[in-house]
Amino acid sequence: MTQTAERRNYSLAGPENERAQAKGLADAQWYTSPVPRARLKQLMQRKDGPAIRDTIIWFAALIAAGVWAYQAWGTWWAVPAFALYGILYATPADSRWHECGHGTAFKTAWMNEAVYQIASFMVLRSATPWRWSHARHHSDTYIVGRDPEILTERPPIWRIIVMQIFHLYGGPLEIKRFALHCFGRVDKEENEYIPASERRKAYLEARIYLLILLSVAAGSVYAGSMLPLMLIGLPSFYGSMIVLLFGMTQHLGLCEDVLDHRLNTRTVYMNPILRFLYWNMNYHIEHHMFPLVPYHALPRLHEEMKADCPPACRSFTSALVEVVTALIRQRKDPSYTVLRPLPSTARPYKYGPEGGMPKEQAGKGTERETETGTAQAAATGGMTHGM
């Protein structure tokens, strides 16, 4: 059965923002799994050691790949060399930007800030605006009209997804925002979440970012070679494929407009290499439910929570298959949603502010399928908050 629906307005400045607030979905209280407070306090302890170790490994690997790419320039070996360099440039920068933005990667505040600023430049995200964007993403995760980090709409806009393989949608948009910030302005979306007191800092960051990029571009022109830009700037584009794929597994295909991260967020088992690149953000339900737990403690938090959560995707590949299948189905049926059954030990799902399913989603349970078969939306009951 195919559902026909008018495309919703995902803009933060559109009517969905007011609707979300009227429904009680904005800045609402979210469900949390019952982790003992003493255990949670242990898991929230910050350390410098793991992040210092991982940062040294990352930069050592990046420098080694850069040396190989430099030496291979002008030969066919430059193709795999720069492919590796781009992955090591953009992918860890994305996850380090994320964790250091939360201030949890290191115990020492200036270390978090230093890596956050460097990583922000590397993924072309102005540090201060994205700090506030991501705060809104956590307070209103996949609430339409409120979350500025929804990767694609329903039905999906495939052109944007394909362009993002090489960051050709988000990258130019960010550079445009840099230019706007240089003149002391923000766009309509940013106006919704960047406090006025933080904007001067955003303007300064944008001017520094653009100055660096223009200096590298000038160096390329002076040298008569693209090599400087291939090492700084362009890797944000040609190295972004895994960044996109990681991002797609986080929330796509799952529920919108709910107050339970078990419904709109996906945890995925990954191998040690991918987990290093991603800094354990594959434990994404855990991170969203308890964002103050550092990345190195997320596997242990997962063990504490898994009896109250749907089963994790078995692998990165299986998660991508689930996501792409859902996006294909949403093209014809925007209401299609992946809903994973909870284990018998879990509390019921919490959909809306009162615990039940929002009216606009009621009656669609038969249209939702899970990896294992039938949807179970009708089986959810009233919900009380956890901690």
N, C-alpha and C positions, 0 to 999 in steps of 0.2 A: 504494500500500500504506500503510495507516494503522497507526501504532505506538500501542499503549496503554501508558501508563507512569504510575506513582504520582507525584503531585506531590512534588517535592523540598522540603525545608525550607531556605529561604534565610536563616534567622536565623543571626546570628553566635554565638548561644548554643545552637544546635541540634546535632544529631548530625553534620551535614555538616562542621562545623569539625574534629572529630576525624578524620573520614574523609579530609579533605584533607591533614591533617598526616600520617596514616598512609601516604598515597600519595606523600608527598614533594612535594606541590604548594604547601605553605605556606612562605613566605620562601625560595623556590627560586631557582636560577640560571636566568635567562631567556636566550633566544637574542638575539644582537645582530648586526646586519648589519656587514660588514667595511668600516668607514669608516677610512681612514688616521688614525693617532693625531695626526699633525701637523695635518691638516685639521680633525679634531674639536676640537682645542685652539683653533684659530682660531674655529670656529663657537661655541664656548662662551664667548667673551669677552663680558662684560657692558658695557652702555653706558647712560648716563642719557638721552642725547639723544632716541632714538626714543620712549621711554616718556613723557618730559616733553612732547614734541610731541603725542603721541596723547592724553595726559590733558588737556592744554589744549583740544584740539579737542573731546574728549568733553564736558567741562564747559561749554564755550562753546555747543555744540549743545544740551545739556540745559537750560541757562539760557534760551536763545532759545525753545526749545519750551515751557518753563515760563511764560515771559512771554506767549506766544501763548495758552496754555491759560488763564492767569489772566484775560486780557482777553476771551477767548471764553466765559468761565463764564456760564452762563445762556442761551446761544444754541446753535443747532445746530452752529456751528463748534467747539464744545467737544468734540464726538465725535472728529473727526480730530485735533484739537489734543492731546487727552489720549491718544489712541492712539499718536501719535508720541512724546509725552512718556514714556509708559509703556515703549515699546520702548527709548528712549534711556536710561531709568532702569535697567531690569532687565537688558537684554541685555549691554551693555558691563560692567555691574557684575559679572555672572557671570564673564565672561572675565578681567576685571581681578582679581577675587577669586582666580581660579585661578592666573594667572601670578605675581601678587605673593605668593601663598601659597608658591609654589616658590622665591621669592626671586631670580628671574631677570629680571624685567621691567626693573628699574633696577639700576644698579651700586651705588648708595648704599643701604645697608641701611634707613635710617629712611624713605626714600621708599617702598620696598617695603612696609614695615610700615604706614605711614600710609594708603596707598591700599588695602592689604589690609583694614584695620579698617573704613574707610569703605565699601568694596564689600561686606564681609561683612554689615554692617548693612543695606545696600540690598537684598540678596537674602535677608535673614533667615537667615543662617547664623552661628551663634556662632563667632567666629574661631578660638579655640584648639581646640575639639572637631573642627571641620572640617579644621583643619591635620593632625590626626592621622588623621582618617577618610580624607583624601585620600592620606596617606602609605601607609595600608593598601591603598587602591585601586591604588596603583602597585606595591606589593610583591606583591600577590595579585590582579592584574587579572582580574575575572570568574571567580575561583575560588569556587564555591558554598560558602557557610558561612564564607568569609573576607572577601570584598569587601563593604564596607558600602554601596557606591555602585552596585550593580546596579539598573538602572532599573526592570525588571520581570522577573518569573519566567517560567518555561516550564511550562505554557502561559501566555501573557500574561494579566495581570489588566487588562482593558480599562477597568474602572471607574476604576482609579488613573490610567491614562494620560489618560483624558478629564478627570478632575478636575484633573490637572496642567496642563491648558491655561491655567487660571487659578490655578495653584499652590494648589489647594484641598485637596490631600492633604498635600504636603510643608510648606506654610506653617503650617497649624494644628499639625502635629507639631513644627515648630521652636519655635513659640510655647509649646507645652506643655513642651518641653525648657528653654526660657528660664525658665519658672516653676519647674520642678524644680531648675534650677541656682541660682535665687535662694534656695532653701532648703538649698543645699549638698549636692545629690544629683545623680546621673547615672542614666540608664536602663540596662537590661540590655545593650543593644547598645553604648552608649558605654563601658560598663565593660570591654568587650573590647579597646578600643584607646586610650583616653585614660589616659596614665600618672598615677598618683596625684599626682606632683609638679606636674602641670599643671592640676589641677582648681580650685585656688583662683583662678587666672587666668580660667578658664572661668566661674566663679561671678560674678566681678566684671564681666566682659563682659556677661553676661546681665542683670545688674541695671542696667547702663548702657543697654542696648538697650531694656529694658522701660520704664525711666524716660523715655527719649526718646519711645517710642511712646505712653505714657500722657499725656505732656505735650502731644503733638500732638492726641491725642483730646480732652483737656481744652480745648485751644484751639478745636477744632471745636465743642464744646458751648458754649463761651463766645461764640463768634462766631455761633452758630446756623446754621452752614454746614459742609458736608462738604469744602469747598475745602482746608483745611489737610491733611486726611487724603488727599485726592486727589493732593497734591503730595509727601507724605512718608508712607510706610507702605503705602497701598493700591496704588501702582504696582508693588510687589513681587508683587502678585496679577494686576492687570489687564494688566500689561505683560510677562507671563512666557511668552507663546506661543512666541516664537522661541527662548527659552532651552530650552524643552522640545524643539522640533524639532532644534536643534543637538545636544542631548543624545542624542536618539534615533539620530542618525547615527553616534555614536561607536562603539558596540559591539553594538547590538541585531541579532539575526539571525545573529550570528557564533558562533564556538565558545566553550564554557565549559570550564573545567578543562584548559587547555593552557598551555604555557610558551613561546609564540611570539606576539608581538604582531601579527604578520602574519596570524594566524589569528583573533584576537579583537578587532581594532581596525581601523577604516576610515579611510582618507584620502580626502578629497573635494575636488575642485576647486570653488572659489567665486569669485564676482565681487569686485571690490575693496571694495565697500560692506559685503558680508557678512564679508569677511575683516577689515575694520576693526572691525566689531562683535564679531567672534569672536576677534580678536587672533591670527589664523593658527592657531587650534586645529583647523582643518579638516585640517591636516597632523598627524593624530592618531597614526598609526603612528610617525611620526618623533618626536613628543613623548614617547610612552610608552617607546620604545626608548632615547632619549637625553634624559631630562627636564631636564638641566642646560643644554641649548641654549636660549637666549632666543627668545622668540616671533618677533623680527624676523629671526632667522637660519634659521627653519624652512624657508622656501622653498629656500634654498641647501642645507640638509641633505637635503631631498627629492630634489634633483638628484643628490646623492652616493649616495643609497640606492635609487633607483627601479629599478635593474637587479636588485636583490635582493628586490624587493617585488611583490605583486600589483598590477595596474594600479589607479590611483585611480578612484573614481567620477567620471563625466564632469561632473556638476553636483550642486548641492544637491537639485534635484528628483529626479534619477535615484537618488540615495542614499535619499531618503525613500520612493520607490516600492519599492526593494529591501527596505527595512526593513519597511514595512507589509505587503508580500507575504509576507515571512518570518513576521511575527507572525500573519498570517491562517492560514498553513499550520501554524504551531506550535500553533494552537488545537486541531487534530485530531491532529497528529503532533509532540509536543514534541521529538523527536529531529531534526527538520528544521533544517539548518544551511546557511547560505551559505558556500561555500568557493570562493574565487577562484583560478583557475590561476596558477601562478607563471611568469614568463618563463624562457626557457631559460638565461639567465645567472644565475639565482638558486640559492642553496642550497636543499635540500629543507626542507619544513616540519618543525618540531620540536613533537611533541605532548606527550609526558610527560617525566618525569625521566630516562628512559633513551633518549629520542629518538623512540620509536615512538608508536603510537596507543594510548591507554588501553584496557584490556580492555572496559570498558563501552561504548566507542565502536566497537570493532572489528565489522566486518560491516555497518555502517550506511552505508558509502560509497556504495552504490547509491541510497540514499535522499536523499543530499545533492546539490543542484543548484546550479549557479552561474549568473551572469548570462548566460553564453555556452553553457551546456549541462550536460555530465556532470560529476559530482564526481570529484576525483582523489585521494581520501584513500589509496587503496591504493598509489599511486605514491610515497608518501613513504618515505624510508629512515632509517637511523640518522643522528643529527645531532651534530655537535660544536659547542661554543659559539664565538661570534665573538671579540670582543675580551676 
